[in-house]
Amino acid sequence: MLFFSLLGAYCIFYSPYGINETDGGFITGLAWQIVQGKMLYGDILYVRPPLPVWLRAGELLFLPDGWAIIGERWIFYLKIAAYSWLGACLLLDGHRRWMLAIFGFVVSVHSYPPMAWHTVDGILFSVLGIWCLARQDSSIGIVAGAAAVFAAALCKQSFYPIPLLFAALLLLEKNRRRTGWGIGALLFFAILFYIGLIYNNINIPYFQLTGGAASGSQAIRHGLFDYFRIKPVVALLSLPLLIPALWCFWKKIPLAAAGRAWYAWLLLLCATFAVEVGQRGEFTAPFAQARLMFWVAIFYTMFFVNEHRSLATNATGRNLITLLAICWCASVSWGYNLPILFSTPWVFAAMQISWFFQGAGERAKLQEEKEKRRKELIFKVLRFFQRIIFCAETRPLCYWYCCSSFAGGTNLFTVTGDEVK
């Protein structure tokens, strides 16, 4: 209920306010031209794949008059809530799944102004496709997953690796029928899309426009080098806190000081984000520290793989790597190259580490309680025997027993009871 209440609160109380500080209206303007009868790549120059514009055109036709902007914001919240929940379902079960969905949604939704955007659509279709692969056993579910990941590739060039990742996961399947259905569906959708391009006589301009907007060097720059673009002050403050915390986590040492260092680092990130927002005067200020969280997620993934070894038989490990790959694809961008629009996988890693240190603290408290109860029991037993031995009525009997047992009847106790005490 909290998850849906939070989503409703954003739609009702948050969406009517604020201005768009970035590219608001970009996708909407292109979609409006589609509604007026123009064609992408023929009448309209556009360097991205077409699906987000087509989806936005459908929204404009569906939404009532006067709801173009507020409806756009509601749909933005719904999309992020959907893929946050789907990602959480792939990683956790029970009430923790909803906790992860809530944190993933809140962190992601505050990273960008609410508007139609190709990156958000690409994340949604990517996560939906992986969810279908992981949770649907039927052939229809596999075909639906293939359709979703192919749709992700039609949102943005940085999502081109997602269908290949989907095919790789299919090859790990023991059920070869599922593998055949999935790869066959991918090929079918690719051929169908190409036939559509040829039918509309836009196949050549499509590849010319979209091919020049993405390159391998951009992927390396934004997908690798940008992850080292962390403010030096934040990096220097983070190292003395992160290194002991992560080392203790890797070694499974439930050290309370390491847990305090970990929580202090999380507070440091929150504080630096607050300073960033205050300095820039933008509520959706770029949160470059998200790159640090992504590195922590990589560390946790290495730990998880080291613990479980075989990913072929461990669904959680495969899902975590796949979702991190989607997060990485979303961050490969000209402008907003941060792994935060889909924060669920690295929020999951942070929660797992936090639960370890929280559990370590609880285990330490339980151990202290057990030790305390053990000492109390020993004290009570000794006190009981002390009362028996030094009771005036039982003292002669105790002396006789000790003498008979250890000295063959000879009295070894030559001191009085008070002196023994």
Protein Blocks (a to p, Z undefined) as FASTA:
>chain_A
ZZmmmmmmmmmmmmmgccdfblghklmmmmmmmmnopaehklpccfbdfklmmmmmmmmm
mpcghilmmmmmmmmmmmmmmmmmmmmmmmmgcjllmmmmmmmmmmmmmmpccdddfklm
mmmmmmmmmmmmmmmmbfklmmmmmmmmmmmmmmbmklmmmmmmmmmmmmmpmblmlmmm
mmmmmmmmmmmmmmmmmmnopmmmmmmmmmmmpcfklmmmmmmmmmmmccfklmmmmmmm
mmmmmmmmmnopacfklmmmmmmmmmmmmmmmmmmmmmnopakbccfklmmmmmmmmmmm
mmmmmmnopamlmmklmmmmmmmmmmmmmmmcfklmcffklmmlmmmmmmmmmmmmmmmm
mmmmmmmmmmmmmmmmmmmmmmmmmmmmmpmklmmmmmmmmmmmmnoopafblcdfklmZ
Z
